[in-house]
Amino acid sequence: MKSYSATDVGRKRKINQDSIFASDKPVGNLPNLYIVADGMGGHNAGDFASRYTVNTVREYIAGSREKNPIKLINEAIQLANRGIIKEASEHAEMYGMGTTVVVTTIIDEYAYTANVGDSRLYLYDGGLKQITRDHSLVMEMVRLGEISKEEAKTHPDRHIITRAVGASDELNVDFFDYQMPPDSMILMCSDGLCTMVEDEEIQKVMAGSSDLEDKAKELIEEANSNGGKDNIAVVIVKPDADEV
């Protein structure tokens, strides 16, 4: 397994509320683990929420005996959700904080992904396919046929998310399992990338001959060149040839 991960504060924000984790080596009973979280909340609350979620998920998985990846990841995210709600109830300055999260592990030729919020996971296998579904107001409107995908890109409510870790005692986590074709890659990102860079441009970068680090840096630079209105998080994962 090979990966490269990076975050960038962007050109408009003063605080980076995105948090990431990437391990190509085993974490507990999982052979690898990748996490992206995009926090929300005033002051440092969003930064705390994303970092807390990433650390809680990683630490829970590292110490659990559970072997089912979906059950294991769900338990870890639910624990983070309860913890953020508790922290927010005890610290007035953190009231209302929350975070998106995307978690992935690759076992043999299959990937298992969980998501809450509008951070994304794409599968690149010659073309770019979004695996996760955005939990956002505008994407719900798109799915209901009320607006088009093009209209969603500039809609004034495009940053409103309908699910977040820390937003509710009852957290519904979406799960996806899918086969990794040979020579395929995974791209995980916060909305600071996918709202600043069109899918066609992301696909072009992923298709290039550069290594994973250069791909990630090119995507971040492209997001900043297009305005860099939000923090940017990127994790790119490529299984070795003999792993798929």
N, C-alpha and C positions, 0 to 999 in steps of 0.2 A: 504494500500500500504506500502511496506517495501523496502528500498534500502540501498545500501552502495556504497560509491564512494571514490576513492583515486587516486593520481598521484604520480609518482616517477621519479626522474631525470635520472635514469638508471646509467650505469657504465662508459659511454664514454663521455657524454655531461656535460658541466659545468652549462648550463642554462636550466631550465625546460620551454619549450614552449607549453606544454599541459595545457589546462584549462578545468575545469568541473563545472557543477552545477547540483544539485539534490534536488528536493523538492517533498516530498510525500504529501504535502498539496497544496491547490489551489494557483495558480499564475494567477491573473486576472480571466478570464472565463475558464481557463483550470484547471481540478481537480488535476493535478500534472504536473511536468515538469522536463526533464532530458536532459542535453547538454554535448557533448564532442567536443572539438576543438583542433586541432593540428597545431600550427603556423609554418610559414616558413619565413625566412628573416634573414639577418645578424644582428649583434649586439643584441639589445633587440627588434628588429622589430617583429620577430615571436611571442615572448612573448606578445608584445602589441597587435598584430592582434588577437590572440586567446582570450585573456582576453577581448578585446574590443568587439569582436563578442558575447561572452557569456553574457557579461553585457548588450549589446544592445538588444539582443534577449529577455533576461529575463525582462528588463525594459519595452520594447515595449509591450510584452504580458501582463505584470502586469497592464499597463495603457490603454489597448485597449478595446473597447466595442464589437469587432468582436467575434462571437461565433463559426464560422466555423473553426475547428482546422487547416485544411490544408491552408486556406486563411490566417489565423492569423500567422501561423509559416512562411509562405512564405513572408508575408509583413515584418516580423521581420528580416528575413535573408537578404532580399533585402535592408532594411535600413542599416544593418551592412555593407553590401557590398559597398554601396555608401559612408558610413562614412570612411571606411578603404581607399578607393581610394582618398578621400578628404585629409585625414591625410597624406597619402604617397606623394601627390602632394605638400603639404605644408612643409614637412620635408624631406630633401634630404637623410638623414640617414635611412629613412624608405621606400625609393623607392624600389618597387618590393616585398613588404611584402604581405602576404596572410595567409589564414588558411583553413583547412578543417573544416567541422562542421557536427555533427549528432544531431538531435533534436527529442525527442519522448515525447508523452503524451499518457496515457491509459485512455480511456473513456468507462465505463462499461466493456464489454469483448473484446473490440477492441483497438488496438494500432495504432497510426498514427505517421509515421516516415518520416523525411526529411533528405537528405544527400547531401553534396557537398564534393568531394575529396575521399580519400581512408581510412578515419576512418570508422569503421564498426559497424553494429548492428547485433547481432545474436539472434535468438529465440531458447531457449532450452526447449524441451517438451519430454524428454526422449532421444532425439537425438539433435544434434546441426545443425542449419540451418542458413546460412547467408542470411539475408533479404536484406540489402543494396547491391548495385553494386559499386565496386571500380571504381572511375574515375581516372584511372592510365594508363600510356602508355602500360605497360606489360599486364594488364588485357584486354585492347582493342585488343592486339595481340592474347591473349588467345581466346577471343570471335570470332575473325576472323579466328581462326584455324592455326595461324602462329607459335605459340609455345604452349607447354603443360603447365598445371598448375605447374608441377614439375619444368620445365625450368624457369618459371616465378619467382620462389622463389630465384633463384641465378642470374637472369639476371642483367647485369650492369646498366640498366635503370629502375630498379624496383621502385626507389624512385621518379620517375618523374610523377607528377599528371597532369591530363588534365583539371581539373576544380578546382577552389579555390575561396573562398570568398575574394574579393579584386583584383582579377586578370583581370576582365573585366567588363565594364559597363553593359553588358547584361549577367546576371547570370542565368543559367538554374539549377533549383533545382529539384532533383528527390524526388518523394513522394511514400510511400507505406502504405497501410492499411491492417491489417490482424487480424484474431481472435486469442485471447490468450486462448489456451486450459487450462483446470484445472491443477493446480500445475506446470504451465510453468513459465519460467523466461526469462528476457531480459538481454543480456550482450552487453554493448556499450564499444568500446575501440578505442584507437589510434593504428597506425600501429606498435608502439613500443611493443605492445603485440602480435599482430597476425603475425608479421614477425619473432618473436623470439620463439613463441610457436605454435606447430602444432595443427590443429583443433582437432585431436584425444585426445591430452593431455588436451586441453581446455574443451572438452566434459567430460573427466574423472573427472576433478575438479568440473564442474557444477553438475555432477551426484552424487557427494559425499554427505555425511550426515552433513557436517559442515555448519555453518551459513554463511550469506552473507558476513560478514566482513572477516571471515577466508578464504572463497573462493577467494575474491578479493586479499587478502594478499598472498595467495598461487600462484595465477596467476602472480602477480608482481614478486614474488621471483623466479618463474620458468623462467620468461623472463630475469631476471638478471643473473640467473644461466647459461642461454644459451648465455650469452654475454652482455646483457643489452646495445645494441648499440644505442638505442634511448630512448627518454622519454617515459614513460608508463602511460596511463590513463585507468582507469577501472570504469565503473558504472554498478552495478548489481541491477535489479529491480524484485521484486516478489510481485504480487498482493496477498492480503489476500484471504483466501479460499472463503469467502462470496462475493468477488468482481468479481469473474469470474464464 
